[in-house]
Amino acid sequence: MEEKDLKISIAHLYPKLLNLYGDMGNIITLKRRCEWRGIQVKIDRINSGNAIDEHDLYFIGGGQDKQQQDVADELFRNKDFLLQERDRGAVFLGICGGYQLFGHYYQLFDGNKLNGIGLMDAYTVAGKKRYIGNVTVKTDFLTPRDLVGFENHSGLTYLEGETQPIGKVVVGNGNNGSDGFEGARFKNVFGTYLHGSLLPKNPHFADYLIELALEKRYCKIIKLSKLDDDLEFMTHDSLVGKAY
């Protein structure tokens, strides 16, 4: 099947509430990298009160606690459907606040909990220290192996069960500043604290997500053609191992 015959659908969840630190750039990157190959891409922006229907890839960004509360309530109403989508192979990417809501809960300073939807076996508690700065992560599933980004969070996320980290922290603090890991992955669900935005600086990760989404839609492995990513990887390489 030629790339011009391929299609992909992306749901951008609650962009009016969760869109900090350039998170919109992740959607733009996915869209452009599909279009440059001739892949037809449809993006639906799902805001409060909108129904969520079936897509190949779901993206959610980060936000403040008040916005997270509003989104937590919306997501929880759609929990059963989104769990079914996960188990059908749909791809999920959550950044910061969205990542936290992919777990079981986020416990605030006052002891109250924002309900997550349990796409992955993880939980988050509010910490006293804010982690801010560049991050480099070494993965075991991408080529090249490094991911780069920018963290700005005080939530401390802990992984349990079959949920694995995206990678090992080389620079930065990662999930909780103590265990040496950043992000989480389970099935085709990915969560991370990396803003900045993430995918323009890591085109290999963007393509990995697109390939997984195409595999979900067409039930077979589809390898994307190569793009001229010299500029993108110059940016990526300049940030590998760079502290802020």
C-alpha positions in Angstrom: 0.0 0.0 0.0 1.4 3.4 -1.0 1.6 6.2 1.5 -0.7 8.3 -0.6 -3.4 5.7 0.0 -3.0 5.8 3.8 -5.2 7.7 6.2 -4.9 8.5 9.9 -7.2 10.1 12.4 -6.0 12.1 15.4 -8.1 13.3 18.4 -6.7 16.4 20.2 -8.3 16.2 23.6 -9.3 19.4 25.4 -6.9 21.8 23.6 -8.7 24.9 25.1 -7.9 23.7 28.7 -4.6 21.8 28.4 -2.1 23.4 26.0 1.0 24.7 27.9 4.5 25.3 26.7 4.0 24.7 23.1 2.0 21.5 23.3 0.1 22.4 20.1 3.4 21.9 18.3 3.1 18.1 18.8 -0.2 18.1 16.8 1.4 20.2 14.1 4.3 17.9 13.9 2.2 14.8 13.5 0.1 16.5 10.9 3.0 17.8 8.8 5.0 14.5 8.9 1.9 12.7 7.6 1.2 15.3 4.9 4.8 15.4 3.7 4.4 11.7 2.9 1.0 12.1 1.2 -0.8 10.4 4.1 -4.3 11.8 4.6 -4.7 13.1 8.2 -7.9 14.1 10.0 -7.6 16.0 13.3 -10.6 16.4 15.6 -10.4 18.9 18.5 -12.4 17.5 21.4 -13.4 20.1 23.9 -15.6 20.1 27.0 -19.0 18.5 26.3 -17.9 17.0 23.0 -18.4 13.3 22.5 -15.2 11.2 21.8 -15.4 8.7 19.0 -12.9 6.3 17.6 -9.5 7.6 16.4 -6.1 6.1 15.7 -4.2 8.4 17.9 -5.2 10.5 20.9 -3.1 13.5 22.2 -3.6 15.5 25.4 -1.4 18.3 26.7 -0.6 19.9 30.0 -2.2 22.6 32.2 -2.8 24.0 35.6 -4.6 22.2 38.5 -7.9 24.0 37.8 -7.9 23.0 34.2 -6.8 19.5 35.1 -9.8 19.2 37.4 -12.2 20.1 34.6 -10.5 17.7 32.2 -10.4 14.9 34.8 -14.1 15.0 35.1 -14.5 15.0 31.3 -12.1 12.1 30.8 -13.6 10.1 33.6 -17.0 10.2 31.9 -15.3 8.7 28.8 -13.1 6.2 30.8 -14.7 3.0 29.6 -14.5 4.0 25.9 -10.9 5.1 26.2 -9.9 1.9 27.9 -11.6 0.0 25.0 -9.6 2.1 22.5 -6.4 1.4 24.3 -7.1 -2.4 24.2 -7.9 -2.1 20.5 -4.4 -0.7 19.8 -5.1 3.0 19.7 -2.1 5.2 20.4 -2.1 7.7 23.3 0.4 10.5 24.1 -0.1 12.5 27.2 2.1 15.4 28.3 2.5 16.5 31.9 -1.0 17.1 33.3 -2.4 14.8 30.6 0.2 12.2 31.5 -0.9 12.4 35.1 -4.5 11.8 34.2 -3.6 8.6 32.3 -2.7 7.1 35.6 -5.1 6.1 38.5 -5.0 9.5 40.3 -3.2 12.8 41.0 -3.2 13.6 44.7 -3.2 17.3 45.4 -1.5 19.1 48.3 -4.8 19.3 50.2 -5.2 15.5 50.0 -8.0 15.6 47.4 -7.5 13.4 44.4 -8.2 14.0 40.7 -9.4 10.8 39.3 -7.4 9.4 36.4 -8.6 6.9 33.8 -6.1 4.1 34.4 -4.8 3.8 30.9 -1.5 2.8 32.7 -0.7 1.6 36.1 0.7 4.7 37.7 -0.2 7.5 40.2 1.0 11.0 41.0 1.3 13.0 44.2 2.0 16.7 44.6 5.6 17.4 45.6 7.1 20.3 47.4 9.8 21.0 44.8 9.3 22.2 41.2 11.5 20.5 38.6 12.4 22.9 35.7 14.9 22.5 33.0 16.2 20.5 30.0 15.9 16.8 30.0 17.7 14.0 28.0 16.3 10.5 28.2 17.8 7.3 26.9 15.2 4.9 25.5 15.5 1.2 24.5 12.9 1.3 21.7 13.8 4.3 19.5 16.6 4.9 16.9 18.3 7.2 17.8 17.8 6.3 21.4 17.8 9.8 22.9 14.7 11.9 23.6 15.1 15.6 24.5 12.6 18.0 26.0 11.9 20.5 28.8 10.2 19.7 32.1 8.3 22.0 34.4 6.4 20.1 37.1 6.0 19.5 40.8 3.9 16.3 40.6 5.8 13.1 41.4 4.7 10.1 39.3 5.3 6.5 40.3 4.9 3.5 38.0 3.6 0.1 39.0 2.7 -3.2 37.5 3.4 -3.7 33.8 3.9 0.0 33.1 7.5 0.7 32.0 9.3 4.0 31.9 9.9 5.6 28.5 13.6 5.7 29.4 16.4 6.5 31.8 17.2 10.1 32.7 20.6 11.3 31.5 19.9 15.0 32.3 17.0 16.3 34.4 14.7 14.9 37.0 12.1 12.8 35.2 9.1 11.3 36.9 9.9 12.0 40.5 13.5 13.1 40.9 14.5 9.9 42.7 14.2 6.7 40.6 16.1 7.9 37.6 13.3 7.3 35.0 11.2 9.5 32.8 7.7 8.9 31.4 5.7 5.8 31.1 4.5 3.4 28.5 2.0 0.5 28.4 0.7 -1.1 25.3 0.5 1.9 22.9 0.0 4.5 25.7 2.8 7.0 26.3 3.0 9.6 29.0 5.8 12.1 29.7 6.7 15.3 31.4 8.6 16.5 28.3 7.3 19.8 27.0 9.0 22.1 24.7 7.3 20.9 22.5 8.4 17.3 22.4 7.8 15.9 18.9 9.4 18.7 16.7 12.7 18.0 18.6 12.2 14.3 18.3 11.0 13.4 14.8 11.9 9.7 15.3 9.4 9.5 18.1 6.8 11.3 16.1 7.3 8.7 13.3 7.2 5.9 15.8 3.8 7.0 17.0 2.5 7.5 13.4 3.6 3.9 12.5 1.8 2.5 15.6 -1.4 4.4 14.7 -1.2 3.1 11.1 -0.7 -0.4 12.4 -3.8 0.0 14.5 -5.9 1.2 11.5 -4.6 -1.3 8.9 -3.7 -4.3 11.2 -0.3 -4.6 9.7 3.2 -3.1 10.2 3.8 -0.1 8.0 7.2 1.5 7.8 7.3 5.1 6.9 9.5 6.5 4.1 12.4 8.7 5.2 12.1 12.4 5.2 14.9 15.0 5.0 15.3 15.6 8.8 18.7 17.2 8.8 17.4 20.4 10.4 15.3 18.5 12.9 18.1 16.3 14.0 20.5 19.3 14.2 18.1 20.8 16.8 17.7 17.4 18.5 21.5 16.7 18.7 22.2 20.2 20.0 20.1 19.5 23.1 21.3 15.9 23.9 23.0 16.1 27.3 22.5 19.8 27.6 21.5 21.0 31.1 19.5 24.1 31.7 
